[in-house]
Amino acid sequence: MKVTKEDLKTMKKIIEEFFAASSFDIDTTRALYKSKKMSDTRFRFDILYAAVATTRSTVIKDIYKYANDTHINTALKTILKPKKG
């Protein structure tokens, strides 16, 4: 994964804070996207950009200096992986 551990940690933190401060639930939101036939990639990036907008974080701008959407998507797969079961 090209996204640094520090940036991954920041991404995870802002996403967790976003869900903690909202009425959204990761699994419910993921299911809604599936019901609307939207891709998992769309789900991951929508969550990321909603979280970044909410926290006014610059992490994405910083990551794009050394990585691209493919690398960011890989990091998001780690952060937003579905619960087992």
C-alpha positions as CSV (number, residue, x, y, z in Angstrom):
1,M,0.0,0.0,0.0
2,K,1.4,3.3,-1.0
3,V,-0.5,5.4,1.5
4,T,1.7,6.0,4.5
5,K,0.8,4.5,7.8
6,E,0.4,8.0,9.2
7,D,-2.0,9.1,6.5
8,L,-3.9,5.8,6.8
9,K,-4.3,6.4,10.5
10,T,-5.5,10.0,9.9
11,M,-8.0,8.7,7.3
12,K,-9.3,6.1,9.7
13,K,-9.7,8.6,12.5
14,I,-11.7,11.1,10.4
15,I,-13.9,8.3,9.1
16,E,-14.6,7.0,12.6
17,E,-15.3,10.5,13.8
18,F,-17.7,11.1,10.9
19,F,-19.7,8.0,11.8
20,A,-19.6,8.7,15.5
21,A,-21.0,12.2,14.9
22,S,-23.6,11.2,12.4
23,S,-26.7,9.1,12.3
24,F,-25.1,6.9,9.7
25,D,-23.9,3.3,10.3
26,I,-21.3,1.8,8.0
27,D,-23.1,-1.4,7.3
28,T,-26.5,0.2,6.8
29,T,-24.9,2.8,4.5
30,R,-23.1,0.1,2.5
31,A,-26.4,-1.9,2.2
32,L,-28.1,1.3,0.9
33,Y,-25.5,1.7,-1.8
34,K,-25.8,-1.9,-2.8
35,S,-29.6,-1.5,-3.0
36,K,-29.1,1.5,-5.3
37,K,-26.7,-0.6,-7.4
38,M,-23.8,1.7,-6.6
39,S,-20.3,0.3,-6.5
40,D,-18.2,-0.4,-3.4
41,T,-15.6,2.0,-4.7
42,R,-18.3,4.8,-4.9
43,F,-19.3,4.0,-1.3
44,R,-15.8,4.2,0.0
45,F,-14.9,7.5,-1.7
46,D,-18.3,9.1,-0.8
47,I,-17.7,8.2,2.8
48,L,-14.1,9.6,2.7
49,Y,-15.1,12.9,1.1
50,A,-18.0,13.3,3.4
51,A,-15.7,12.8,6.4
52,V,-13.0,15.1,5.0
53,A,-15.6,17.8,4.4
54,T,-17.0,17.4,7.9
55,T,-13.6,17.6,9.6
56,R,-12.0,20.1,7.2
57,S,-9.1,17.7,6.9
58,T,-6.4,18.2,4.3
59,V,-5.3,14.6,4.4
60,I,-6.5,13.9,0.8
61,K,-4.7,16.8,-0.6
62,D,-1.5,15.6,1.1
63,I,-2.0,12.0,-0.1
64,Y,-2.5,13.1,-3.7
65,K,1.0,14.6,-3.6
66,Y,2.4,11.0,-3.7
67,A,-0.4,8.6,-4.5
68,N,-3.5,8.3,-6.7
69,D,-7.1,7.1,-6.5
70,T,-6.0,3.4,-6.7
71,H,-3.8,3.7,-3.7
72,I,-6.4,5.6,-1.8
73,N,-9.0,3.0,-2.6
74,T,-6.7,0.3,-1.3
75,A,-6.4,2.2,1.9
76,L,-10.1,2.7,2.1
77,K,-10.7,-1.1,1.6
78,T,-8.6,-1.6,4.8
79,I,-10.5,1.0,6.8
80,L,-14.1,0.2,5.6
81,K,-13.9,-3.6,5.3
82,P,-17.3,-5.3,5.9
83,K,-17.8,-7.0,9.2
84,K,-17.5,-10.8,9.1
85,G,-20.5,-12.8,9.7
